[in-house]
């Protein structure tokens, strides 16, 4: 992270190191009074190779302290080509990290573990793999997720089975050391489901319980196209088998993947995702960094079985000066100039259609450069349009649609929240839907906010001020070598 990034596209309040590559959030745990966030990290270059586990911790989700690198690939070892995704748990005085041991000479990624007894500063890998081989019938196998349920520990591992069907395998243990394979927790029965864009397996399974109900989050991965998007299944479990009653897309944007859950000490479920770059790889190489984590999100379950997301309440503490305060009024088609915002800001708005035509907000960053967020009452959608969000042709264009809840009256008001931070934009509806998109303005901030089309609206915006930060990440003195 950076409190005042020289690169205007580098996020200031989203979690990431100042340089180099990151992807999946891993090992989200609350231990010894701190939230711990680990993540896939290449400390040497902004490319996905030689993946380590980076590490931040925070007492309050506002002020973050970089920690030494937690896990490093062991040359010639069982994770020689990368310490890939997994999670971590707090177990008394120790933290235990479970991860995918990657080697280029095998198609599966066995499950292994490491433990820390000093709050995550140093880690000791186990001498042998924890779960060395996948179950029969698996054609993809990686990404453990471990949680405590009553007096037992449970683990899901992402997989694919014959027929290109996504699956999550369930294991159980009494001691985090000896694991019993229960079988498939859930296997998709529709192969390439309509609307998913094609996929062949499930990565990074996560599970959150809400009383008698549960939510299984899986990231859809395709053997040819790579990562796709994220789906959540809502349902209930019976004797180790999960039966979904509904499923839907978790985030409706193009730049969100591999989310991970953290059970907070106050009972909340928190979630971070990975937002990849939406620009040419050569541009990321020049910039010296790639990827960011999303804001932490609070995740709940609605009475009708939908997952509801909103920024964690602690994000309100990052609000600095209020720059825009517009009481409800009607904007004519020619538009209103609402005022200026900085490169990192938090906005709330209520949009009500004045006609059946789309209307909303435009963030103008340079002449001819703008990001549009419009309510389309006829289609029942909120549309985020980045086709003109960067004058640099190396940035990806695109228009993305956030569906309003079923039954929304075309003339009713829609409440939303938008957080912009350098090159990441997170859009939330008050009804719980979310959309994440990246864009790369060339104009120098401050930027200006305008209305777009006929719309009745109220808007408030605050510039964001990052919490405290300390020194950049350094290698751990103990490079998590296997114990002997």
C-alpha positions in Angstrom: 0.0 0.0 0.0 1.0 3.6 -0.4 -0.3 6.7 1.4 0.7 8.9 -1.6 1.4 6.8 -4.6 3.7 8.4 -7.3 1.8 6.1 -9.7 -1.7 7.5 -9.8 -3.1 4.1 -10.6 -1.6 2.4 -7.5 -4.4 2.1 -4.9 -3.9 4.1 -1.8 -6.4 2.4 0.6 -6.7 -1.0 -0.9 -4.3 -3.6 0.5 -1.3 -4.5 -1.6 2.5 -4.1 -1.4 4.0 -1.1 -3.1 5.5 -3.2 -6.0 5.5 -6.5 -7.8 2.8 -9.2 -8.3 -0.1 -10.2 -6.1 -3.1 -12.4 -6.7 -5.4 -14.5 -4.4 -6.0 -13.5 -0.8 -5.0 -16.4 1.4 -4.9 -17.3 5.1 -7.4 -14.8 6.4 -7.5 -15.2 10.2 -8.0 -13.3 13.4 -5.2 -14.3 15.8 -3.9 -12.7 19.0 -5.8 -9.5 18.6 -5.0 -8.9 14.9 -6.6 -9.5 11.6 -4.1 -11.4 9.4 -4.3 -11.2 5.6 -1.9 -13.3 3.5 -1.9 -13.3 -0.3 -0.2 -14.7 -3.3 2.9 -12.6 -3.9 6.0 -12.5 -6.2 8.5 -10.2 -4.4 10.8 -10.0 -7.4 8.6 -9.0 -10.4 5.1 -8.1 -11.5 4.5 -11.5 -13.0 2.9 -14.7 -11.8 5.8 -16.9 -11.0 7.8 -18.0 -7.9 4.7 -17.3 -5.8 5.3 -16.7 -2.0 2.8 -15.8 0.7 2.9 -12.1 1.6 1.5 -11.0 4.9 -0.2 -7.9 6.5 -1.8 -7.6 9.9 -4.1 -5.0 11.4 -5.8 -4.5 14.8 -8.7 -2.6 13.3 -9.0 -3.1 9.5 -7.8 0.5 9.1 -4.2 0.5 10.0 -2.1 -2.2 8.4 1.4 -3.4 9.3 3.5 -5.3 6.7 4.9 -8.5 8.0 7.9 -10.6 6.8 7.1 -12.9 3.9 5.4 -16.0 5.4 6.0 -18.8 2.9 8.7 -19.1 0.4 9.1 -21.9 -2.2 11.8 -24.4 -1.1 14.3 -25.1 -4.0 14.0 -28.8 -4.9 11.2 -29.3 -2.3 7.6 -30.3 -2.6 6.6 -26.6 -3.2 9.6 -25.7 -5.4 7.6 -23.8 -8.0 5.2 -22.0 -5.7 3.4 -21.8 -2.4 0.0 -21.5 -3.9 -3.5 -20.7 -2.5 -5.0 -21.9 0.8 -5.9 -20.5 4.1 -4.9 -20.2 7.8 -6.5 -20.8 11.1 -5.9 -19.7 14.7 -5.4 -22.7 17.0 -4.6 -21.6 20.5 -1.1 -20.1 20.6 -0.3 -21.0 17.0 -1.4 -20.2 13.5 -1.5 -23.0 11.0 -1.4 -22.2 7.2 -2.7 -24.7 4.7 -1.6 -24.3 1.1 -1.2 -25.8 -2.3 2.3 -27.2 -2.9 3.0 -26.4 -6.6 5.5 -28.2 -8.8 5.6 -27.9 -12.5 6.1 -31.7 -12.9 2.7 -32.7 -11.5 -0.9 -31.8 -12.5 -2.3 -31.7 -9.0 -1.3 -29.4 -6.1 -1.1 -31.5 -2.9 -2.2 -30.0 0.4 0.5 -29.2 2.9 0.9 -26.9 6.0 3.1 -24.7 8.0 2.8 -23.3 11.5 3.8 -20.2 13.3 4.1 -19.8 17.1 5.2 -16.1 17.1 2.2 -14.4 15.6 3.1 -15.1 12.0 6.6 -13.6 12.0 8.3 -17.0 11.2 6.9 -20.2 9.9 8.0 -23.9 9.9 6.8 -26.1 7.1 6.0 -29.7 7.8 8.6 -32.2 6.5 6.1 -34.2 4.3 3.0 -33.3 2.4 -0.2 -33.3 4.5 -2.5 -34.8 1.7 -0.1 -36.0 -1.0 -2.6 -37.3 -3.6 -6.1 -36.4 -4.8 -9.1 -38.7 -4.5 -9.8 -41.0 -7.4 -11.7 -39.4 -10.2 -10.2 -35.9 -9.7 -8.9 -34.2 -12.8 -7.9 -30.9 -11.0 -7.1 -30.5 -7.3 -5.9 -27.5 -5.3 -6.7 -24.7 -2.8 -7.6 -26.0 0.7 -9.9 -24.1 2.9 -10.0 -25.1 6.6 -12.4 -24.0 9.4 -13.5 -25.1 12.8 -17.0 -26.5 13.4 -17.8 -27.6 16.9 -15.1 -30.0 18.1 -13.8 -30.8 14.6 -11.9 -29.2 11.8 -13.1 -29.4 8.3 -11.4 -28.8 4.9 -12.7 -28.2 1.4 -10.3 -28.6 -1.6 -11.2 -27.2 -5.0 -11.3 -29.7 -7.8 -12.7 -30.9 -11.1 -14.0 -34.4 -11.8 -14.6 -36.4 -14.9 -16.8 -34.6 -17.3 -15.4 -31.2 -16.6 -17.6 -30.7 -13.5 -16.5 -28.5 -10.7 -16.3 -30.1 -7.3 -15.2 -29.4 -3.7 -13.9 -32.4 -1.7 -14.6 -32.5 2.1 -12.1 -33.7 4.7 -12.4 -33.8 8.5 -9.9 -33.9 11.3 -9.7 -33.7 15.1 -6.2 -32.3 15.3 -5.3 -30.5 12.0 -2.8 -33.3 11.4 -4.8 -36.5 10.5 -7.4 -35.9 7.8 -10.2 -38.2 6.7 -11.7 -37.8 3.2 -15.5 -37.7 3.5 -16.2 -37.4 -0.3 -17.6 -34.6 -2.5 -19.2 -31.8 -0.5 -20.8 -30.6 -3.8 -20.3 -31.5 -7.4 -21.9 -29.4 -10.1 -24.2 -31.4 -12.3 -24.6 -29.2 -15.3 -21.0 -29.0 -16.7 -20.6 -25.7 -18.6 -23.5 -23.9 -17.0 -25.3 -21.2 -19.1 -23.9 -17.8 -18.3 -20.6 -18.9 -16.8 -18.6 -18.3 -19.9 -17.3 -21.9 -19.9 -15.2 -23.5 -17.2 -13.8 -26.8 -16.2 -13.2 -26.7 -12.4 -13.6 -24.9 -9.1 -10.8 -23.0 -7.4 -10.6 -21.5 -3.9 -13.7 -23.0 -2.3 -14.9 -21.1 0.8 -17.7 -21.8 3.2 -19.7 -19.6 5.5 -22.4 -20.8 7.8 -25.5 -18.8 8.7 -27.4 -20.9 11.2 -29.1 -23.7 9.4 -28.0 -22.3 6.0 -24.6 -22.0 4.4 -22.9 -20.3 1.5 -20.4 -22.1 -0.7 -18.3 -19.7 -2.7 -16.3 -21.1 -5.7 -14.1 -19.5 -8.4 -14.8 -20.8 -11.9 -11.6 -21.8 -13.7 -11.3 -22.9 -17.3 -8.4 -25.1 -18.6 -8.2 -23.1 -21.8 -9.2 -19.6 -20.7 -8.1 -19.5 -17.1 -10.0 -17.7 -14.4 -13.6 -16.8 -15.2 -15.8 -15.5 -12.4 -17.2 -16.4 -8.9 -20.3 -18.2 -8.0 -22.0 -18.6 -4.7 -24.3 -21.6 -3.8 -26.8 -21.1 -0.9 -28.2 -24.2 0.8 -27.8 -26.6 3.6 -25.6 -29.6 4.6 -26.6 -33.0 5.6 -24.0 -35.5 6.7 -21.1 -34.1 4.7 -23.1 -33.3 1.5 -24.2 -29.8 0.6 -27.6 -29.3 -1.2 -28.0 -25.9 -2.8 -31.3 -24.3 -3.2 -30.1 -21.3 -5.2 -26.9 -19.9 -6.8 -25.9 -16.6 -8.3 -22.8 -14.7 -9.4 -21.0 -13.1 -6.4 -19.6 -10.0 -8.2 -20.9 -8.7 -11.6 -17.7 -7.0 -12.7 -15.0 -8.3 -14.9 -12.1 -7.9 -12.5 -12.9 -9.9 -9.4 -11.8 -13.4 -8.5 -10.6 -15.9 -5.8 -12.4 -14.3 -2.8 -11.5 -15.5 0.6 -13.5 -15.5 3.9 -12.5 -14.5 7.4 -14.7 -15.2 10.5 -14.3 -12.0 12.6 -14.3 -12.2 16.4 -17.6 -10.2 16.5 -19.4 -12.8 14.5 -19.2 -11.1 11.1 -18.1 -12.8 7.9 -15.5 -10.7 6.1 -14.4 -11.3 2.5 -11.6 -10.0 0.3 -11.2 -10.7 -3.4 -8.4 -10.3 -5.9 -8.8 -7.7 -8.6 -6.5 -8.3 -11.5 -5.2 -5.8 -14.0 -7.3 -4.7 -17.0 -4.4 -3.4 -19.1 -1.6 -4.7 -21.2 0.9 -6.8 -19.4 3.7 -4.6 -20.7 2.1 -1.6 -19.0 2.1 -3.5 -15.7 5.7 -4.4 -16.2 6.6 -0.8 -16.8 4.6 0.3 -13.7 6.3 -2.4 -11.6 3.2 -3.8 -10.0 0.1 -5.9 -10.8 -3.0 -6.8 -8.9 -4.7 -5.6 -5.8 -7.1 -6.9 -3.1 -10.6 -5.5 -2.8 -11.8 -3.7 0.2 -12.9 -6.0 3.0 -16.6 -6.8 2.6 -19.2 -7.8 5.2 -21.1 -10.8 3.9 -24.6 -11.7 5.2 -27.5 -13.9 4.0 -30.8 -12.3 3.1 -34.1 -14.0 4.1 -34.7 -15.0 0.4 -31.3 -16.7 0.2 -29.1 -14.2 -1.5 -25.6 -13.2 -0.3 -25.5 -9.5 0.6 -22.2 -7.6 0.4 -21.2 -4.2 1.6 -17.9 -2.6 2.5 -16.8 -3.4 6.1 -18.1 -0.7 8.4 -14.5 0.2 9.3 -14.0 1.7 5.9 -16.1 4.7 7.1 -13.1 5.6 9.3 -11.1 6.3 6.1 -13.4 9.1 5.0 -11.7 12.5 5.1 -13.2 15.8 4.0 -16.6 15.7 2.4 -16.2 17.2 -1.1 -19.8 16.9 -2.5 -23.1 17.3 -0.7 -26.1 17.5 -3.1 -29.6 17.2 -1.5 -32.2 15.5 -3.6 -33.0 17.4 -6.8 -33.8 16.7 -10.5 -31.0 17.0 -13.0 -31.9 18.0 -16.5 -30.5 16.1 -19.5 -27.8 18.6 -20.1 -26.4 17.7 -16.6 -25.1 19.2 -13.4 -21.5 19.8 -12.3 -21.5 18.2 -8.8 -18.0 19.2 -7.8 -14.5 17.6 -7.5 -13.1 14.5 -6.0 -9.7 13.2 -5.4 -8.1 10.0 -6.8 -9.5 8.0 -3.8 -13.1 8.7 -2.7 -16.2 7.1 -1.3 -19.6 8.1 -2.7 -23.1 7.4 -1.8 -26.0 8.2 -4.1 -29.7 7.8 -4.5 -30.8 7.6 -8.1 -34.5 7.8 -9.2 -35.4 7.8 -12.9 -37.0 11.0 -14.2 -38.1 9.3 -17.3 -37.8 5.8 -18.8 -34.4 6.9 -20.2 -31.1 6.0 -18.5 -29.6 8.5 -16.1 -26.8 8.6 -13.5 -23.3 9.8 -12.8 -20.2 10.6 -14.9 -16.7 10.8 -13.4 -14.8 13.1 -15.8 -11.0 12.6 -15.5 -9.8 14.4 -18.7 -11.4 15.9 -21.8 -13.0 12.9 -23.6 -12.2 10.6 -20.7 -14.9 9.5 -18.3 -16.4 6.6 -16.3 -20.2 6.4 -16.5 -22.5 4.8 -13.9 -26.1 4.9 -15.1 -29.5 3.5 -14.0 -31.4 1.9 -16.8 -35.0 1.6 -15.5 -36.4 -0.1 -18.5 -33.8 -2.9 -18.4 -33.7 -3.1 -14.6 -29.9 -2.6 -14.4 -27.2 -0.4 -13.2 -24.6 0.0 -16.0 -20.9 0.7 -15.4 -19.3 1.8 -18.7 -15.5 2.1 -19.0 -15.4 2.3 -22.8 -14.0 5.9 -22.4 -12.5 5.6 -19.0 -8.9 5.9 -20.3 -7.4 7.6 -23.3 -4.6 5.1 -23.2 -5.4 2.3 -25.7 -3.7 -0.3 -23.5 -6.6 -0.2 -21.0 -9.4 -2.6 -21.6 -12.8 -1.1 -22.4 -16.2 -2.7 -21.6 -19.8 -2.1 -20.3 -20.9 -4.2 -17.3 -24.4 -4.6 -15.9 -25.4 -5.0 -12.3 -29.0 -6.4 -12.2 -31.4 -4.8 -9.8 -33.3 -7.3 -7.5 -36.2 -9.0 -9.1 -39.4 -7.1 -8.7 -37.8 -3.6 -8.6 -40.3 -1.1 -9.8 -38.9 0.9 -12.8 -39.7 4.2 -11.1 -38.3 3.4 -7.7 -35.1 4.9 -6.2 -31.9 2.9 -6.2 -29.3 3.5 -3.4 -25.7 2.8 -4.2 -22.2 3.3 -2.9 -19.1 3.7 -5.1 -15.5 3.5 -3.9 -12.8 4.7 -6.3 -9.2 4.2 -5.4 -6.6 4.9 -8.2 -7.5 2.2 -10.8 -10.0 0.1 -8.9 -13.8 0.9 -8.7 -16.1 -1.0 -6.4 -19.9 -0.5 -6.8 -22.4 -1.7 -4.2 -26.2 -1.6 -4.3 -27.9 -1.2 -1.0 -29.7 -4.5 -1.7 -26.3 -6.3 -1.5 -25.1 -6.7 -5.1 -21.6 -5.8 -6.1 -19.5 -5.0 -9.2 -15.7 -4.6 -9.4 -14.0 -3.0 -12.3 -10.5 -1.6 -13.1 -9.9 1.6 -15.1 -6.8 3.8 -15.8 -7.5 7.5 -16.1 -4.8 9.6 -17.7 -6.1 12.9 -16.4 -4.5 14.4 -13.3 -6.7 14.6 -10.2 -8.7 16.2 -8.8 -11.5 14.9 -11.1 -15.0 16.2 -11.5 -18.4 14.5 -11.0 -21.4 15.3 -13.2 -24.9 14.0 -13.7 -25.6 12.1 -16.9 -29.1 12.2 -18.5 -32.4 12.9 -16.8 -32.3 11.7 -13.2 -33.5 12.6 -9.8 -30.7 12.2 -7.3 -28.9 12.9 -4.1 -25.1 12.5 -3.8 -22.5 12.8 -1.1 -18.8 12.1 -1.5 -15.7 12.0 0.7 -12.1 11.9 -0.2 -10.4 8.8 1.4 -7.4 9.1 3.7 -5.3 5.9 4.1 -4.7 4.6 7.6 -1.2 4.3 9.0 1.4 2.2 7.2 4.9 1.1 8.2 8.0 -0.2 6.4 7.6 -2.3 3.2 7.6 -6.1 3.2 11.0 -7.8 3.8 11.9 -11.4 3.6 11.6 -13.4 6.8 14.9 -14.4 8.4 13.5 -17.9 8.5 12.4 -18.7 5.0 9.9 -21.3 6.2 12.2 -24.2 5.5 10.8 -27.7 6.1 11.4 -29.0 9.6 13.8 -32.0 9.9 
